[in-house]
């Protein structure tokens, strides 16, 4: 599973609020994990339940994934990306689950916090004294090397690429391994579910994905190419921290 960490800056919230945060994540995992035979997603994939009978949460997630498939011309498609053909919305669900859980923090008065779920990040407010949160983008081949540092506030960050799991991202258009043009893509956006999905989309599209994202100015992207260049969309400039 994915390790999730939370850091809350003043105003703080009671421990029971953090308990509810993690309870929500566990509930989402129980329902959506494709690796649990008893999850709703697995039961749907096996045909044990019909799509018309799924829960409102799963119906919402599948509708969002179908919308993304249309927007991306199939570069993101939860119904096609697995080699066995099973529907798997996990490329959207992780970001959506963090958003859902973060709403609990918001509703209880947290204004400055950081959530990191395996490199997918929600950064709210300030890290302290009005300073933005800083995020290091790790080089995909060298754990001791940072390719870039971002400074963000009230933003989500997601990275897709060939890190520890290797070539784990498939192109749903032909169900093959995604083209080898990029090592990683990091996207910054207003909400984690779509930010995470767009990071996967851009990794599949390659450098063409950065041009595709240009029509969505609320999102910015930074990519590391196979020849070790670091390239980014023009609106990523506002987040980049130069050497200090």
C-alpha positions in Angstrom: 0.0 0.0 0.0 0.9 3.7 -0.2 2.4 5.4 2.9 0.5 8.6 3.7 2.0 11.3 6.0 0.4 14.5 7.3 1.9 17.6 8.7 -0.4 20.3 10.2 0.8 23.8 11.1 -1.2 26.1 13.4 -4.2 26.3 13.7 -3.8 22.6 14.8 -6.7 20.1 14.9 -7.5 17.4 17.6 -6.1 13.9 17.2 -9.5 12.5 16.5 -9.7 14.6 13.3 -6.5 13.0 12.1 -8.1 9.6 13.0 -11.1 10.4 10.8 -8.7 11.5 8.0 -7.0 8.1 8.0 -10.3 6.2 8.5 -11.6 7.8 5.3 -8.5 6.6 3.4 -8.9 3.1 4.7 -12.5 3.0 3.7 -11.6 4.1 0.2 -9.0 1.4 0.0 -11.4 -1.2 1.1 -13.8 -0.2 -1.7 -11.5 0.6 -4.5 -8.4 -1.5 -4.3 -8.0 -3.8 -7.3 -5.7 -6.0 -5.2 -8.5 -6.9 -2.7 -10.7 -9.6 -4.0 -13.6 -8.3 -1.8 -13.4 -4.7 -3.0 -16.2 -3.2 -5.0 -13.8 -2.6 -7.9 -12.8 -6.2 -8.0 -16.4 -7.4 -7.7 -17.3 -5.2 -10.7 -14.3 -6.4 -12.7 -15.4 -10.0 -12.1 -19.0 -9.3 -13.1 -20.3 -10.0 -9.6 -22.1 -6.7 -9.6 -23.4 -4.6 -12.5 -22.2 -1.1 -13.1 -25.7 0.2 -12.6 -25.7 -1.2 -9.0 -22.4 0.2 -7.8 -22.1 2.7 -4.9 -22.4 6.5 -5.5 -18.7 6.9 -4.9 -17.7 4.3 -7.5 -20.2 5.7 -9.9 -18.7 9.2 -9.5 -15.1 7.9 -9.9 -16.0 5.9 -13.1 -17.8 8.9 -14.6 -14.7 11.1 -13.8 -12.4 8.5 -15.5 -14.7 8.3 -18.5 -14.6 12.1 -18.8 -10.8 12.0 -18.6 -10.6 9.3 -21.3 -12.6 11.7 -23.6 -10.4 14.7 -22.7 -7.2 12.9 -23.3 -8.2 11.0 -26.5 -7.7 7.8 -24.6 -4.2 8.5 -23.1 -5.9 8.1 -19.7 -8.5 5.3 -19.7 -9.3 3.4 -16.5 -11.2 0.8 -18.6 -8.3 -0.1 -20.8 -4.9 0.5 -19.2 -4.5 -2.9 -17.5 -3.2 -5.7 -19.7 -5.9 -8.1 -18.4 -8.6 -5.6 -19.5 -10.1 -5.2 -16.0 -11.4 -1.7 -15.1 -9.0 -0.1 -12.7 -9.6 3.6 -11.7 -6.6 3.7 -9.3 -4.9 6.3 -11.4 -7.7 8.7 -10.4 -8.7 7.2 -7.0 -5.6 7.9 -5.0 -5.8 11.7 -5.7 -9.5 11.7 -5.2 -9.2 9.8 -1.9 -6.7 12.3 -0.6 -9.0 15.2 -1.6 -11.9 13.5 0.2 -9.8 12.9 3.4 -8.4 16.5 3.2 -11.9 17.9 3.2 -12.2 16.5 6.8 -9.2 18.6 7.8 -10.6 21.7 6.0 -14.0 21.3 7.7 -12.4 21.1 11.1 -10.4 24.3 10.7 -7.0 23.2 9.4 -5.7 25.9 7.1 -2.0 25.1 6.8 -1.1 21.4 6.2 0.7 19.0 4.0 -0.4 15.5 2.9 2.0 13.2 1.1 0.7 10.0 -0.4 3.6 8.2 -2.0 4.7 11.4 -3.7 1.3 12.7 -4.5 0.9 15.9 -2.4 -1.7 18.4 -1.2 -0.1 21.5 0.2 -2.5 23.9 1.9 -1.7 27.4 3.1 1.7 28.0 4.6 4.6 25.9 6.0 5.0 28.6 8.6 5.6 32.4 8.9 3.8 32.8 5.6 6.3 30.7 3.7 5.1 28.3 0.9 5.7 24.6 1.2 8.8 23.4 -0.6 8.8 20.2 -2.6 11.8 18.4 -4.0 11.4 16.5 -7.3 13.6 13.5 -7.0 15.6 12.4 -10.0 14.0 9.1 -11.2 17.4 7.3 -11.4 19.2 8.7 -8.4 17.6 8.8 -5.0 20.2 11.2 -3.7 19.6 13.8 -6.5 16.9 16.5 -6.6 16.0 17.5 -10.2 14.0 20.6 -9.1 12.5 22.3 -6.1 9.0 23.8 -6.2 7.5 26.3 -3.8 3.7 26.0 -3.6 0.7 27.0 -1.6 -2.9 25.7 -2.0 -1.8 23.4 -4.7 -1.6 19.7 -5.5 1.5 18.0 -6.9 1.7 14.6 -8.6 4.5 12.8 -10.3 4.4 9.8 -12.7 7.4 8.0 -14.1 9.8 5.1 -13.9 10.9 5.3 -10.3 11.1 2.2 -8.1 8.3 0.3 -9.8 10.0 0.5 -13.2 8.0 0.8 -16.4 4.7 0.5 -14.6 2.6 2.9 -16.7 0.9 1.5 -19.8 -0.5 3.3 -22.8 -4.2 2.3 -22.7 -4.6 3.1 -26.4 -2.6 -0.1 -27.3 -2.1 -1.5 -23.7 1.7 -1.5 -24.2 4.3 0.1 -22.0 4.1 3.9 -22.3 6.6 5.3 -24.9 10.1 5.8 -23.6 10.4 9.6 -24.2 10.2 10.7 -20.6 11.6 9.5 -17.3 9.1 11.4 -15.2 6.5 14.1 -15.3 5.4 16.3 -12.4 2.2 18.3 -12.6 1.0 21.1 -10.3 -2.7 21.9 -10.2 -5.6 23.0 -8.1 -6.9 19.6 -7.1 -5.1 16.3 -6.7 -7.4 13.9 -8.5 -7.1 15.6 -11.9 -3.5 16.6 -11.2 -2.5 13.0 -10.6 -4.5 11.8 -13.7 -2.8 14.5 -15.8 0.7 13.4 -14.6 -0.1 9.9 -15.9 -1.5 11.3 -19.1 1.5 13.4 -19.9 3.9 10.5 -19.2 2.0 8.4 -21.8 1.9 11.3 -24.3 5.6 12.2 -23.9 6.7 15.7 -24.7 3.5 16.2 -26.8 1.7 16.2 -23.4 3.3 19.4 -22.3 1.9 21.1 -25.4 -1.5 19.4 -24.7 -1.4 20.8 -21.1 -0.8 24.4 -22.4 -4.6 24.7 -23.1 -5.2 24.1 -19.3 -3.4 27.1 -17.8 -4.4 26.2 -14.2 -2.0 23.2 -14.5 1.8 23.4 -14.9 4.2 20.5 -15.7 7.9 19.7 -15.4 9.4 16.7 -17.2 12.7 14.8 -17.1 13.5 13.4 -20.5 15.4 10.2 -21.3 18.5 12.2 -22.2 18.3 13.9 -18.8 17.0 17.3 -19.8 14.6 19.0 -17.4 11.8 20.8 -19.4 8.7 22.6 -18.2 5.6 24.6 -19.3 6.0 28.3 -19.1 3.6 28.6 -16.1 5.8 26.3 -14.0 8.2 29.2 -13.7 6.1 30.6 -10.8 6.7 27.5 -8.7 10.4 26.9 -9.5 12.9 27.7 -6.8 16.2 28.8 -8.2 19.5 27.9 -6.4 19.7 29.5 -3.0 
